[in-house]
């Protein structure tokens, strides 16, 4: 029930992972106070979000000295260090978003992030120095919890998409197909890291814009004060932020589409400009031809006049030729 969609506080606090956490409380007194006597899932969960109880359990899992902050951020760093340095394993799954848990502890996303922290702790616990005692505590639970925890342990220790064991000096002994599998997993993980980086940059940009809006818009400051004063106001504010982010993504997508359409239009305009210049050149040439054609009728009239005069001269010469012919004949007689 811990990993199902639509996780709720009741499901998480009554699930196998938190029940396993309570086994440490039964065997050792928590410095931060007990969990189970409260009988209030919300208060128990909020106590877990402080990180104090989980750090106490982590100190039992990882006996190395720790002098950092006793919060969820420090717990995430301890888990990563334990997996890499002690277990020689890389955490390939997306790391728990402890900042989200701190800002919106009872949201659905924060519950899933808390479940992710508990799963990493379980995977570390069953592989550490105290694994026999920890596994013994798991076996003391009822069969359903044991089954759920066994499935979670198998997921956190055998799924290469979650955690990958570093081959170390054994890398040269791997077969070609095993090397291809390792490279494929690392490439897929690199893609996920790049996607997470892009998402984080976009989220940072949204946060910066929200901060700028708060400094310039008094209404945003009023909303922030209402969120602090009213415990339920943050839910409406979170929904509003999610809706605005969704609208922002749609606007950005439309902007990209419009930019592509604008680029296509600019290319079409350039082609039309080339065609227009060609047509303008043709118009200039036709104008010159039209100007020349306007002078043709005058030249034609002049040629006709010259033709008439030449015809008259020819007729006169023909008349003279006939007269001379008659005179020549008279002289011969």
Buried (B, 14 or more C-beta within 10 A) or exposed (E): BBBEEEBBBEBBBEBBBBBBBBBBBEEEEBEBEBBEEEEEBEEBBBBBBBBBBBBBBBBBBBEEEBEEEBBBBBBBBBBBBBBEEBBEBBBBBEBBBBEBBBEBBBBEBBBBBBBBBBBBBBBBBBBBEBEEEBEEBBEEBEEEBBEBBEEBBEBBBEEBEBBBBEBEEEEEEEEEEEEEEBEEBEEEBEEBEEEEEEEEEBEEEBEEEBEEEBEEEEEBEEBBEEBEEEEEBBBEBBEEBEEEBEEBEEEEEEEEEEEEEEEEEEEEEEEEEEEEEEEEEEEEEEEEEEEEEEEEEEEEEEEEEEEEEEEEEEEEEEEEEEEEEEEEEEEEE
